[in-house]
Amino acid sequence: MIRVGSGYDVHAFGPGDHVMLGGVRVEHSSGVRAHSDGDVLLHALVDALLGAAALGDIGQHFPDTDPQWRGAASRSFVLAVLQKLEQQHWRVVNVDLTLLAQAPRIAPHRETIRVQVATLLGVPTSCVNLKATTPEHLGAFGRGEGLAAMATVLIESVPARPVNGV
């Protein structure tokens, strides 16, 4: 059995000198306003993974009202969700990520982000695609007020592992 999930995340820019994208620190003139590290790519990925497995959304599992997640690295969300998927006998096949922002440009960081996401998911880099689009100076993103990301994932069921070789 296979399933597809989609995710979306958005964050406004705020004080800071970098943004986290796919677990990679990208220098930028602003940071993001967020409870965690505000990694829009990984947040969208988490929602896509949860959606594909019919396990709810990021806010249900990692609420921004919980002080435990203040400043948390978004990679910890991905790892926790992967554990949930494994418990339900799912594994990631591939992921397609899209960043929507006027800036920062991801071209210089694309391969590093792909490798980071692939490593996090335990899939070959060839199973992770990353693209970006600019809003051509239209709307809030075009004015540089923030950034957004979309993720689509494909997961497949895997046979349950035998317990104690039985």
C-alpha positions as CSV (number, residue, x, y, z in Angstrom):
1,M,0.0,0.0,0.0
2,I,1.2,3.5,-0.7
3,R,-0.1,6.9,0.5
4,V,0.6,10.5,-0.4
5,G,0.7,13.4,2.1
6,S,1.1,17.1,1.7
7,G,2.2,19.8,4.1
8,Y,2.5,23.6,4.2
9,D,4.1,26.0,6.6
10,V,4.6,29.7,6.8
11,H,6.6,32.0,9.1
12,A,7.0,35.7,9.3
13,F,10.5,37.2,9.3
14,G,11.7,38.7,12.6
15,P,15.0,39.5,14.4
16,G,18.0,37.4,13.6
17,D,20.7,36.8,11.0
18,H,19.8,33.4,9.6
19,V,16.9,31.0,8.8
20,M,16.9,27.2,9.1
21,L,16.0,25.5,5.9
22,G,15.9,21.7,5.8
23,G,18.1,21.5,8.9
24,V,20.7,23.8,7.3
25,R,21.6,27.3,8.7
26,V,21.2,29.8,5.9
27,E,22.6,33.3,6.5
28,H,19.9,36.0,5.9
29,S,19.2,39.5,6.9
30,S,16.3,38.3,9.2
31,G,15.4,35.4,11.3
32,V,11.9,34.0,11.7
33,R,9.2,34.4,14.3
34,A,8.6,30.9,15.6
35,H,8.2,28.9,18.8
36,S,10.8,26.3,17.6
37,D,13.6,27.0,15.2
38,G,11.0,27.9,12.5
39,D,12.4,25.6,9.8
40,V,9.5,25.9,7.2
41,L,10.8,23.1,5.0
42,L,11.0,20.6,7.9
43,H,7.6,21.8,9.3
44,A,5.9,21.3,6.0
45,L,7.7,17.9,5.7
46,V,6.4,16.9,9.2
47,D,2.8,17.8,8.2
48,A,3.1,15.8,5.0
49,L,4.4,12.7,6.8
50,L,1.7,12.9,9.4
51,G,-0.9,13.5,6.7
52,A,0.2,10.5,4.6
53,A,-0.1,8.2,7.7
54,A,-3.4,9.8,8.8
55,L,-1.8,10.9,12.1
56,G,-3.0,14.5,12.4
57,D,-0.8,17.5,12.1
58,I,2.3,19.2,13.6
59,G,0.3,21.3,16.0
60,Q,-1.3,18.2,17.6
61,H,2.1,16.5,18.2
62,F,4.3,19.6,18.9
63,P,2.0,22.4,20.1
64,D,3.5,25.9,20.2
65,T,1.9,26.3,23.6
66,D,4.2,23.6,25.1
67,P,7.3,25.1,26.5
68,Q,9.1,21.8,25.8
69,W,9.3,22.8,22.1
70,R,10.5,26.4,22.6
71,G,13.6,26.8,20.4
72,A,13.6,23.1,19.5
73,A,15.4,22.0,16.4
74,S,12.8,20.9,13.8
75,R,14.8,17.9,13.0
76,S,13.6,16.5,16.4
77,F,10.1,16.7,15.1
78,V,11.0,14.8,11.9
79,L,12.7,12.1,13.9
80,A,9.8,11.7,16.3
81,V,7.3,11.4,13.4
82,L,9.5,8.9,11.6
83,Q,9.4,6.8,14.8
84,K,5.6,7.0,14.7
85,L,5.6,5.9,11.0
86,E,7.9,3.0,11.7
87,Q,5.6,1.8,14.6
88,Q,2.7,1.8,12.1
89,H,4.9,0.0,9.5
90,W,5.4,2.9,7.0
91,R,8.6,4.1,5.4
92,V,9.4,7.2,3.2
93,V,9.8,6.6,-0.5
94,N,10.4,10.1,-1.7
95,V,9.8,13.8,-0.9
96,D,9.3,16.9,-2.9
97,L,9.9,20.2,-1.2
98,T,9.1,23.8,-2.4
99,L,10.3,27.0,-0.8
100,L,8.3,30.1,-1.5
101,A,10.2,33.3,-0.7
102,Q,11.7,36.4,-2.3
103,A,14.8,35.7,-0.2
104,P,17.0,34.0,0.8
105,R,18.0,32.3,-2.5
106,I,18.5,28.6,-2.0
107,A,20.6,27.7,-5.0
108,P,23.9,27.9,-3.1
109,H,22.4,25.6,-0.4
110,R,20.2,23.3,-2.5
111,E,22.5,20.2,-2.4
112,T,23.4,20.6,1.2
113,I,19.7,20.8,2.2
114,R,18.9,17.8,0.0
115,V,21.6,15.7,1.6
116,Q,20.5,16.8,5.1
117,V,16.9,15.9,4.5
118,A,17.8,12.6,2.8
119,T,20.0,11.7,5.8
120,L,17.3,12.6,8.3
121,L,14.8,10.5,6.4
122,G,17.1,7.6,5.8
123,V,16.6,7.7,2.0
124,P,19.0,8.3,-0.9
125,T,19.5,11.9,-1.9
126,S,18.0,11.0,-5.2
127,C,14.7,10.6,-3.4
128,V,14.6,14.2,-2.2
129,N,13.8,17.1,-4.5
130,L,14.0,20.7,-3.5
131,K,12.9,23.7,-5.6
132,A,12.1,27.3,-4.9
133,T,10.0,29.9,-6.4
134,T,9.8,33.7,-5.8
135,P,6.5,35.5,-5.7
136,E,8.0,38.2,-8.1
137,H,7.6,40.9,-5.4
138,L,3.8,40.2,-5.1
139,G,2.1,40.0,-1.7
140,A,3.5,39.5,1.8
141,F,6.2,37.0,0.6
142,G,7.1,39.3,-2.3
143,R,7.6,42.2,0.1
144,G,10.0,40.1,2.1
145,E,7.7,39.7,5.1
146,G,8.2,36.0,5.5
147,L,8.6,32.6,3.7
148,A,6.6,29.5,3.2
149,A,7.2,25.9,2.2
150,M,5.2,23.0,0.7
151,A,6.0,19.3,0.9
152,T,4.6,16.3,-0.8
153,V,5.7,12.8,0.4
154,L,5.1,9.3,-0.7
155,I,5.2,6.6,2.0
156,E,4.8,2.8,1.6
157,S,3.8,0.1,4.0
158,V,6.4,-2.4,5.0
159,P,5.9,-5.8,6.5
160,A,6.0,-6.0,10.3
161,R,9.3,-7.2,11.7
162,P,9.1,-10.6,13.4
163,V,9.6,-10.4,17.2
164,N,12.4,-12.6,18.4
165,G,12.7,-14.2,15.0
166,V,9.2,-15.6,15.1
